[in-house]
Amino acid sequence: MAFAFLFFEPATTLLRDWWNDPEAAHGLLLGPLAVVLMVRSGLIEDRHARPVLGLTILAAAILLRIASGLAAELFTMRMSMFGALLGLAIYRWGLGQIRHWWLPVALLLLTVPIPAVILGTVALPLQLQASEMGAALLRWRDIPVALSGNVIHLPGRSLFVTEACSGLRSLTALLSLGLLMGGLWLRSGPARATMFLAAIPVAMIINGWRVFLTGFLVVFVDPSLGEGFMHMTEGWLMFVLAFGILGGIAWLLLRIEDRIRPMNGRLPGAPSDDSAVVA
């Protein structure tokens, strides 16, 4: 009851942003998915409660909740809620259970929207990067282009790469997808980290191609294709392509793991038990 009273505001505002904010809409999928993964993985047998550590984390989370509430800062307020849940889980089941639940815990943390200050700082470089890549690809197709910041001037028309077209939304979704693929399909830490980080260049390249495709269609097909429904459709098609690329990367990493994984507890090329020499 005390938990519900203290963290009612961060929980309800988080659900509101999942529903209303396009930048946080992935939470509608990741939140329930994380809960399902926790339930399916269950509790480990060798679990040991850590009441002192759990209560310490819980107390720190409560203090952070109070401070963030006074400052009306939603990000830290929501993180304090997850910190309190983490403290309660450690108090009851210990650190081993948290390690067992690392994937759903990481997915839940990714559902918390990035603060607006950080969002604005990250979005502008991504806008400029997408504009530069799109302009370079258009020049490669012999289309005369003049680039002014995030505005691409084409013959008879200009394309403005807005914050919504910066690729930040697709980057967040692809990072979540990379984390999920790595956690479900791969076994080693380095492979999972590679899978997660691979989402960054994939998102940047795909968004640059989206800008290029928009400019190409505007010049050679119809200027109306640069906005409205068709523009949104291009974004979805590019995301499906990014999904396929990440799937290919996951498949490649899985094959690499299969090649270097020790066979039956032995390194590749090591003698079997039958061939061992008895002294």
GISULHU-V903126 format. One record per helix or strand. SS is the DSSP state (hx for helix, st for strand). FROM is the first residue (numbers start at 1). LEN is the number of residues. Records with the same first field share a line. If there is no record, write none. Layout:
SS = FROM-LEN ; FROM-LEN
This chain:
hx = 2-5 ; 8-13 ; 22-3 ; 27-15 ; 51-21 ; 74-20 ; 95-6 ; 102-9 ; 116-25 ; 163-3 ; 168-18 ; 189-32 ; 223-4 ; 228-33 ; 273-3
st = 146-3 ; 151-4 ; 157-4 ; 263-1 ; 266-1
